Amino acid sequence: MSDSVDPRSLLAQVKDLAREAGARILEVYDTDFDVESKEDNSPLTAADMASHTAIINGLRALTPEIPVLSEESADVPYDERCQWDWYWLIDPLDGTKEFIKRNGEFTVNIALIHGGRPVLGVVYVPVKQWLYTGCEGEGATKQVGDKPAEPIRVSKLSDGPVRVVGSRSHRGDSLEAFLHKLGEHEIVSMGSSLKLCLVAEGEADIYPRLGPTSEWDTAAAQCVVEQAGGRVTDLEMQELRYNQKESVLNPFFLVIADDSRDWAQYLE
């Protein structure tokens, strides 16, 4: 791959792919699906694999020269991955717990990584038909159903309580300590990568993720946040980067709408 690749030229096709993968997921969602277990005992449904297959086949047809790393095919050795300057990073179904609870808060995530940074990201919410995009040179958008896509932007801090995104499925002592130091706040609960998108579209001020995630959980939504004017950083306030090490686990991180405040002061 050369540096002359323009992510904007791929955006329309990737949006279509995300919608197609979402349709495959809904075919399973509308049935009495079986829940299997992966080796780490996280739930796996037929929907994960149906979405994975649709995206992989679509990306191979669209950009056969760009490798793909997916949660469902993540066993690529690092000595091979570290050679990749460009690659696709996908989570075919983020929020499997939300899928099983049938609350609709699960997403399809497709990101294009260049030099360790997400330069194109698409997050699709099949049940709600929300489509978030972030693309260098294009900014960030949200499209609802068949309506035209609208630009989205992070919001500035107001004088009221800080709006903090919290997980539906994860809440730990570190987050409680952060909230205690933060002071007046309100919790906005959400599942999956939608938590980052809430910050991107101005519906929340900060999302502190003080628990484990993998790189495919965040890459697409990070691009949406950054193109909407926000930041996704580790706890040292450095931008979250991809494919920099053997492990695909992320460090703990903060998703920040307005960095005029020193958010690190609330960390333990």
C-alpha positions in Angstrom: 0.0 0.0 0.0 1.2 3.5 -0.8 0.5 6.6 1.2 -1.6 7.9 -1.7 -4.6 5.8 -0.6 -7.5 8.2 0.1 -9.8 6.8 2.8 -12.6 9.0 1.5 -12.7 7.0 -1.7 -13.6 3.9 0.4 -16.1 5.4 2.7 -19.3 4.8 0.7 -18.5 1.1 0.2 -17.5 0.5 3.8 -20.8 2.1 4.9 -22.7 -0.4 2.7 -20.6 -3.2 4.1 -21.5 -2.3 7.7 -25.2 -2.2 6.7 -25.0 -5.6 5.1 -23.3 -7.0 8.1 -26.0 -5.5 10.3 -28.6 -7.2 8.2 -26.9 -10.5 8.6 -26.9 -9.9 12.4 -30.6 -9.1 12.5 -31.4 -12.3 10.7 -30.1 -14.1 13.8 -31.3 -11.5 16.3 -34.9 -12.2 15.2 -34.7 -15.9 15.9 -34.3 -18.0 19.1 -30.5 -18.0 18.7 -28.1 -20.3 20.5 -25.3 -18.9 22.6 -22.0 -20.7 22.4 -18.8 -19.9 24.4 -15.5 -18.8 23.1 -12.3 -20.0 24.8 -12.5 -17.0 27.1 -16.2 -17.9 27.9 -17.6 -14.7 26.3 -20.8 -15.3 24.4 -20.6 -16.1 20.7 -23.6 -16.3 18.5 -24.1 -17.2 14.9 -24.5 -13.5 14.4 -20.8 -12.8 15.1 -19.7 -15.2 12.3 -22.4 -14.1 9.8 -21.2 -10.4 10.2 -17.5 -11.4 10.1 -18.0 -13.3 6.9 -19.9 -10.5 5.2 -17.3 -7.9 6.1 -14.2 -10.0 5.3 -15.6 -11.0 1.9 -16.5 -7.4 1.2 -13.2 -5.9 2.2 -11.2 -8.5 0.3 -13.2 -7.6 -2.9 -12.8 -3.8 -2.2 -9.1 -3.8 -1.2 -7.5 -7.1 -1.8 -4.1 -5.7 -1.0 -5.0 -4.5 2.5 -4.8 -7.2 5.3 -7.7 -7.6 7.7 -7.7 -8.3 11.4 -11.0 -9.3 13.0 -12.0 -10.3 16.5 -13.1 -13.6 14.9 -9.8 -14.2 13.2 -7.3 -12.5 15.5 -4.5 -15.2 15.5 -2.1 -13.3 13.2 1.4 -13.4 14.7 2.8 -10.0 15.7 5.9 -10.5 13.6 3.6 -10.5 10.6 1.2 -7.8 11.8 4.0 -5.4 12.7 4.9 -5.2 9.0 1.4 -3.8 8.2 1.4 0.0 7.5 -2.3 -0.2 6.4 -4.8 -2.8 7.6 -8.5 -3.1 8.4 -9.5 -3.7 12.0 -13.0 -5.0 12.6 -15.3 -6.1 15.3 -18.2 -7.8 13.6 -20.5 -7.6 16.6 -19.4 -5.4 19.6 -21.7 -5.7 22.6 -22.6 -9.4 22.5 -24.0 -9.2 26.0 -26.3 -6.4 24.8 -27.3 -8.6 21.8 -28.2 -11.5 24.2 -30.2 -9.1 26.4 -31.9 -7.9 23.2 -31.6 -4.2 24.2 -30.3 -3.2 20.7 -27.1 -1.6 22.0 -24.7 -3.5 19.8 -22.6 -2.4 16.9 -20.7 -3.3 13.7 -17.3 -1.7 13.7 -15.0 -1.3 10.7 -11.8 0.8 10.9 -8.9 1.4 8.5 -5.6 1.8 10.3 -2.6 3.6 8.8 0.6 3.9 10.7 -1.0 2.9 14.0 -3.9 5.5 13.7 -7.5 5.0 12.6 -8.1 7.1 9.5 -11.5 5.8 8.6 -14.1 4.4 11.0 -17.7 3.2 10.6 -19.9 2.2 13.5 -23.3 0.8 12.6 -26.2 0.1 15.1 -28.4 -2.4 13.2 -31.5 -2.3 15.5 -31.7 1.5 15.5 -30.2 2.0 11.9 -27.8 4.6 13.2 -24.6 4.9 11.1 -21.7 6.8 12.5 -18.7 7.7 10.3 -15.3 9.3 10.9 -12.9 9.8 8.0 -9.8 12.0 7.6 -10.7 14.8 5.3 -14.4 14.3 5.8 -15.1 14.9 9.5 -17.7 12.9 11.4 -21.3 12.2 10.6 -24.4 10.4 12.0 -27.1 9.0 9.7 -30.4 7.7 11.0 -32.2 5.3 8.6 -32.6 6.8 5.2 -32.3 10.4 6.3 -29.3 12.4 5.1 -26.1 12.1 7.1 -25.6 15.0 9.5 -22.2 16.3 10.7 -21.6 15.6 14.4 -19.4 17.5 16.9 -18.3 17.0 20.5 -19.7 19.5 22.9 -18.0 22.0 25.2 -18.3 21.5 29.0 -21.3 23.3 30.5 -21.7 24.6 34.0 -23.9 21.7 34.9 -23.1 18.2 36.0 -20.4 16.4 33.9 -22.1 13.8 31.7 -20.2 10.6 32.2 -20.7 7.6 29.9 -20.8 4.3 31.9 -21.1 0.8 30.7 -24.2 -1.3 31.0 -22.2 -4.4 31.7 -19.0 -3.2 33.5 -18.6 -1.0 36.6 -15.6 -1.2 38.9 -13.9 0.4 41.9 -11.6 2.5 39.7 -14.6 4.1 38.0 -16.3 4.7 41.3 -13.1 6.4 42.6 -12.9 8.5 39.4 -16.6 9.6 39.9 -16.0 10.4 43.5 -13.1 12.8 42.7 -15.0 14.3 39.7 -17.8 15.5 41.9 -21.2 16.5 40.4 -22.0 14.3 37.5 -24.7 12.3 35.8 -24.3 8.8 34.4 -25.3 8.1 30.8 -25.5 4.3 30.5 -24.8 2.6 27.2 -23.4 -0.6 25.8 -20.7 -1.4 23.2 -18.8 1.2 21.1 -21.9 3.4 21.2 -20.3 4.8 24.4 -17.6 6.5 22.4 -20.1 7.7 19.8 -22.2 9.4 22.5 -19.2 11.6 23.2 -18.6 12.2 19.5 -22.2 13.5 19.0 -22.2 15.8 22.0 -24.4 13.7 24.2 -21.7 13.1 26.9 -18.6 14.8 28.1 -16.3 11.9 29.1 -16.1 8.2 29.0 -13.5 6.8 31.4 -12.8 3.1 30.5 -10.9 1.7 33.4 -11.2 -1.9 32.5 -10.1 -4.2 29.7 -10.9 -3.8 26.0 -9.3 -5.0 22.8 -8.1 -2.9 19.9 -11.1 -3.9 17.6 -13.5 -2.6 20.3 -12.4 1.0 19.9 -10.7 1.7 16.6 -13.7 2.6 14.5 -15.3 4.7 17.2 -12.0 6.4 18.0 -11.9 7.7 14.5 -15.5 9.0 14.8 -14.6 10.8 18.1 -11.4 12.3 16.7 -13.0 13.5 13.5 -15.8 15.0 15.7 -13.1 17.1 17.6 -12.6 14.8 20.6 -9.7 12.8 21.9 -9.2 9.1 22.9 -6.1 8.8 25.2 -4.4 6.4 27.5 -4.1 7.4 31.2 -0.9 9.3 30.3 -3.0 11.4 28.0 -1.3 10.0 24.9 -3.4 9.2 21.8 -4.5 5.5 21.7 -2.5 3.7 19.0 -2.9 0.4 17.2 -0.8 -2.6 16.3 2.2 -1.3 18.4 2.7 -4.4 20.4 2.1 -8.2 20.5 -1.0 -8.0 22.7 -4.1 -6.6 21.1 -5.4 -5.4 24.5 -5.8 -1.7 24.9 -4.5 0.3 27.9 -7.2 1.8 30.1 -8.3 5.0 28.4 -10.4 8.2 28.4 -12.7 9.5 25.7 -12.7 13.3 26.0 -15.0 15.8 24.4 -13.5 19.0 25.8 -9.8 18.9 26.9 -9.9 22.3 28.5 -10.1 20.5 31.8 -7.3 18.3 33.2 -9.2 15.0 33.3 -6.1 13.2 34.6 -6.6 14.8 38.0 -9.5 12.5 38.7 -7.5 9.3 38.1 -6.1 7.3 41.0 
